[in-house]
Amino acid sequence: MKILVFGKDGQLGKAFQEELGVRTSKLLAKPVVQYVGSTECDVANEEVLTQLLNHFQPQLIINASAYTAVDKAETESDLAFAINARAPEIMAQYAADHDATFLHYSTDYVFNGEKYGYYLEDDLRNPLGVYGKSKATGEETIARVFASTRSNGQYAIFRTSWVYGDGGNFIRTILRLAKEREELKIINDQFGAPTSADWLAQVSLNLALDEHAHLRRFRSGIYHAVPAGETTWHGLACLAVQAALDAGVTLRTHPSAIKPILAVEYPLPAPRPMNSRMSTDKLHQVFAGWGDMSKLEQLNQPWDKAVRPYVANLAKDGLI
Ligand code: NDP
């Protein structure tokens, strides 16, 4: 089997390199995996992207590439749409035309956050900013391509939130600030689930591949993929700082000096949803239907379980 992974240098792309490596290391018949970053393939360049797909001929396409600069997107709409909507359309069309499997990623920002309770996969998309709009258009386009093409291919769009991994993210920003300042003010009225990139890559491959790294059949569509539970940015900041202190890092800020504030007190160019809670019942039902307790257990992992080891690893690697 041939697997093509876009976005190899991003948080999720690096997690896929790790996870695919682990899963295939002991296999006799290893899949051929090609990882590409923006240098090898600028996905905004339709010609280059199409050429790569036709040349490599993947049976599984994993799109971990994205335009993720949420605030900058407000003034770079064309580029955000080229990367987050048009490129996935081209990948989806290739997958549909060649009976391939396509894994793509989307975001809580496709919602306006006004719903009370947990968002479901079929809830109306109503993004607040350009980034969310470009990701929402990507979702719609992928579904349209597969619906209009006679194909044995399949796709999964994993909607996730608050991703942290090997790269820039909220936790790393907070830890940097906690070294510099004695007090932090962090938003405490936006709710969501911090998601480890490693966890997300594992859950994705749990759906797409069996233990021999052969493709599984699943129902095409959107799947919410976030760990269990919820917190606020303030809750996440407090845990990250405490975990760093517990790992022996010297910080100027302690959890008691992290003050909760309202989102309106910290305006940003792109508005964010107040409620990013997403139900994972749909993915839950798939794994339950397969009778696979270990996959269910992993899906049900509480959000905070992965934060402590993540911060401890940053400390160990001297990255705080
Ligand atoms: P990152 O920003 O860490 O990585 C995105 C990657 O996309 C980068 O490696 C970047 O390459 C690559 N990329 C950007 N533009 C291009 C281009 N024109 N051609 C080729 N590659 C390009 O994102 P994450 O790993 O955090 O996100 C993974 C997915 O999860 C995305 O779909 C994102 O929308 C979604 N998501 C992320 C959240 C988060 O908090 N980060 C929250 C919710 C959803 P380079 O480094 O070379 O520029």
Residues whose N, C-alpha, C, O or C-beta is under 5 A from the ligand:
A	BS01	NDP	G7 D9 G10 Q11 L12 G13 G37 S38 C41 D42 V43 A44 A64 S65 A66 Y67 T68 I83 Y105 S106 T107 D108 T160 S161 W162 V163 G167
